[in-house]
Amino acid sequence: MGIGAALSGSSNVAQRLWIEKVQARLRVTTALLDDIKAVQMQGLSQKMKFLIADLRHQEIKGSEKFRKLLTVIASLCESCWKPYRTDWKD
């Protein structure tokens, strides 16, 4: 198996985990906005703010592996195509 195939498989898994984190945050945010009056009346605005901030932090943490893999893939692509491109400078 080539390195590209291995990275591709890993990036698919990492991307799926990251998207799940994004979807979780969006579900909570949507539910919050649907019931914003109730949240405000019960004085839960600050608690919801911290909950969404924590979900965002988890989302960013969950994206780290995917972003690192993208960086590796991008650098491999550049080094593979560089000899054939005349407009890239060393």
trRosetta pair geometry for C-beta under 8 A, 3 or more apart (Angstrom, degrees):
i j d omega theta_ij theta_ji phi_ij phi_ji
1 5 5.0 -111 -174 80 93 131
1 6 5.8 106 130 -54 117 92
2 5 4.9 98 60 7 79 100
2 6 7.1 -143 100 -3 44 88
3 6 5.6 -56 -149 39 36 112
3 7 6.1 33 156 -17 69 107
3 76 7.4 -153 114 -134 124 154
4 7 5.9 -57 -145 40 29 107
4 8 6.1 33 155 -24 64 109
4 73 8.0 88 -131 -128 72 92
4 76 7.4 -174 -88 129 83 148
5 8 5.5 -52 -144 34 30 115
5 9 6.5 30 158 -17 63 104
6 9 6.0 -55 -151 35 29 108
6 10 6.4 24 154 -13 63 110
7 10 5.7 -58 -146 42 32 111
7 11 6.0 31 157 -21 68 108
7 69 6.1 160 -165 -163 90 101
7 72 6.4 -141 -132 103 135 119
7 73 5.6 159 148 -81 140 97
7 76 7.6 175 3 18 170 156
8 11 5.9 -55 -143 36 27 108
8 12 6.5 32 155 -24 61 103
9 12 5.8 -51 -152 28 31 113
9 13 6.8 26 154 -13 63 104
10 13 5.9 -57 -154 37 34 108
10 14 6.1 29 153 -15 68 111
10 65 8.0 -112 163 160 99 110
10 69 5.9 -165 110 -116 107 143
11 14 5.5 -55 -140 43 35 111
11 15 5.9 37 158 -22 68 107
11 66 6.3 93 -150 -137 71 72
11 69 4.4 -174 -90 131 91 143
11 70 6.9 107 -131 -63 126 66
11 73 6.8 1 -62 -39 150 142
12 15 5.9 -55 -143 37 25 109
12 16 6.4 27 156 -21 61 107
13 16 5.8 -56 -150 34 29 112
13 17 6.6 28 154 -17 64 105
14 17 5.9 -54 -151 35 32 111
14 18 6.4 31 152 -18 65 108
14 65 4.3 -134 -133 108 125 106
14 66 3.9 173 133 -74 110 75
14 69 5.7 145 44 8 157 143
15 18 5.6 -56 -148 38 33 112
15 19 6.2 33 154 -20 67 106
15 66 5.0 112 -76 -124 59 132
16 19 5.8 -53 -145 36 30 110
16 20 6.5 36 153 -23 63 103
17 20 5.7 -52 -153 30 31 115
17 21 6.9 32 150 -18 62 102
17 62 5.6 -142 134 -172 94 106
17 65 7.5 25 65 55 134 127
17 66 7.6 -169 60 -43 93 114
18 21 5.7 -54 -157 32 35 112
18 22 6.6 36 147 -19 67 103
18 59 7.3 79 -162 -166 70 67
18 62 4.9 160 -106 127 59 97
18 63 4.4 80 -131 -95 125 68
18 65 7.9 -153 -52 57 108 86
18 66 4.9 -57 -25 -2 144 148
19 22 5.4 -49 -148 35 38 114
19 23 6.2 38 153 -19 68 105
20 23 5.7 -54 -146 38 31 111
20 24 6.4 36 153 -23 64 103
20 62 7.7 -113 67 174 84 153
21 24 5.7 -51 -149 31 31 113
21 25 6.7 29 154 -15 63 104
21 55 7.6 167 -178 -178 81 76
21 58 5.6 -152 -149 122 119 90
21 59 4.2 163 137 -109 115 64
21 62 4.0 151 -27 49 156 159
21 63 7.4 -121 62 -43 140 79
22 25 6.0 -59 -155 37 31 108
22 26 6.3 26 152 -16 66 110
22 59 5.6 91 -77 -140 57 122
23 26 5.6 -56 -143 40 33 111
23 27 6.3 40 155 -26 66 102
24 27 5.8 -50 -149 29 30 113
24 28 6.7 24 155 -13 62 105
24 55 6.3 -146 112 -153 98 117
24 58 7.9 -43 82 96 134 130
24 59 7.8 -165 60 -76 98 97
25 28 6.0 -59 -153 39 32 108
25 29 6.1 30 153 -18 68 111
25 52 6.8 91 -157 -150 92 71
25 55 4.0 152 -102 140 90 122
25 56 6.0 93 -130 -72 147 58
25 58 7.8 174 -62 66 109 101
25 59 5.4 -33 -25 -53 142 135
26 29 5.5 -54 -140 41 33 112
26 30 6.0 36 159 -22 67 106
27 30 5.9 -56 -147 36 26 110
27 31 6.4 23 155 -16 62 108
28 31 5.8 -57 -148 39 30 110
28 32 6.2 33 153 -22 64 108
28 51 6.7 -131 170 134 143 114
28 52 6.4 -173 111 -94 120 78
28 55 6.0 -178 43 -50 147 167
29 32 5.6 -54 -148 36 30 115
29 33 6.3 25 156 -15 65 107
29 52 5.9 81 -84 -122 89 122
30 33 5.9 -57 -146 39 29 107
30 34 6.3 35 153 -24 64 106
31 34 5.6 -52 -148 31 31 115
31 35 6.7 -8 164 15 64 106
32 35 6.7 -84 -152 55 25 82
32 36 6.6 60 151 -83 65 72
32 39 6.2 36 -157 -58 78 158
32 48 5.3 129 -132 -164 132 134
32 52 7.1 -55 -8 -62 164 123
33 36 5.5 -1 -146 -50 38 110
35 38 4.5 -36 175 40 99 117
35 39 5.8 109 114 -27 85 93
36 39 5.5 -55 -147 36 34 115
36 40 6.2 31 157 -17 68 106
37 40 5.9 -59 -149 39 29 108
37 41 6.1 27 155 -19 66 109
38 41 5.7 -54 -141 38 31 110
38 42 6.2 17 162 -7 65 112
39 42 6.3 -69 -148 45 23 101
39 44 4.7 -95 -160 70 73 106
39 45 6.1 106 141 -75 100 61
39 48 5.7 7 -162 -29 135 152
40 43 7.6 35 -179 -72 32 30
40 44 7.7 -92 -63 46 20 71
40 45 5.8 38 -103 -58 63 111
43 46 7.9 -12 165 18 70 96
44 47 4.8 -59 -163 48 73 116
44 48 5.5 74 136 -26 90 102
45 48 5.9 -60 -148 39 27 109
45 49 6.3 32 152 -25 64 105
46 49 5.4 -50 -149 31 33 116
46 50 6.6 27 155 -14 65 103
47 50 6.0 -56 -152 38 31 107
47 51 6.3 34 149 -22 64 107
48 51 5.4 -51 -143 36 35 115
48 52 6.2 31 158 -15 67 105
49 52 6.2 -58 -149 39 26 105
49 53 6.3 26 152 -18 63 110
50 53 5.5 -53 -142 39 32 114
50 54 6.2 36 155 -22 65 104
51 54 5.8 -55 -150 34 28 111
51 55 6.5 27 151 -17 63 105
52 55 5.5 -51 -147 37 35 112
52 56 6.3 39 151 -22 65 103
53 56 5.6 -51 -149 35 32 114
53 57 6.5 37 150 -22 64 102
54 57 5.5 -49 -150 33 34 114
54 58 6.5 35 151 -17 64 103
55 58 5.6 -52 -149 37 34 112
55 59 6.3 41 149 -25 65 104
56 59 5.4 -50 -149 32 34 117
56 60 6.5 33 153 -17 65 102
57 60 5.9 -53 -150 36 31 109
57 61 6.3 31 151 -17 64 108
58 61 5.5 -55 -145 40 32 113
58 62 6.0 33 154 -21 65 109
59 62 5.7 -58 -147 38 27 112
59 63 6.5 26 154 -22 62 107
60 63 5.8 -57 -150 32 31 111
60 64 7.5 56 149 -48 59 85
61 64 6.1 -27 -166 -13 38 116
62 65 7.8 -49 180 22 41 96
63 66 5.4 -66 -161 48 57 112
63 67 5.6 56 145 -25 87 108
64 67 5.9 -61 -145 38 27 108
64 68 6.3 26 158 -19 65 107
65 68 5.8 -56 -149 36 30 111
65 69 6.4 29 154 -18 64 107
66 69 5.8 -56 -149 37 31 111
66 70 6.4 34 152 -21 64 105
67 70 5.6 -50 -148 34 33 114
67 71 6.6 38 151 -22 63 102
68 71 5.6 -52 -154 32 34 114
68 72 6.6 32 150 -17 65 103
69 72 5.6 -52 -149 36 36 111
69 73 6.2 34 153 -18 68 106
70 73 5.7 -54 -143 40 31 110
70 74 6.1 32 157 -20 66 107
71 74 5.8 -54 -144 37 27 110
71 75 6.4 23 157 -16 63 107
72 75 5.9 -59 -148 38 29 107
72 76 6.3 28 154 -18 65 107
73 76 5.7 -56 -148 37 31 111
73 77 6.3 33 154 -22 65 105
74 77 5.7 -52 -147 34 31 112
74 78 6.5 32 155 -20 64 104
75 78 5.7 -50 -148 33 34 112
75 79 6.5 27 156 -13 65 107
76 79 6.0 -60 -147 41 31 105
76 80 6.2 31 154 -22 66 108
77 80 5.7 -57 -147 35 30 111
77 81 6.2 5 164 0 67 113
78 81 6.5 -72 -143 47 25 94
78 82 5.9 46 160 -52 65 103
78 88 7.9 154 -163 -137 92 155
79 82 5.8 -30 -136 2 29 123
81 84 5.6 -73 -166 49 60 106
81 85 5.6 48 144 -23 91 113
82 85 6.0 -66 -138 38 31 104
82 88 5.7 -98 -135 86 77 153
85 88 4.6 60 104 0 121 110
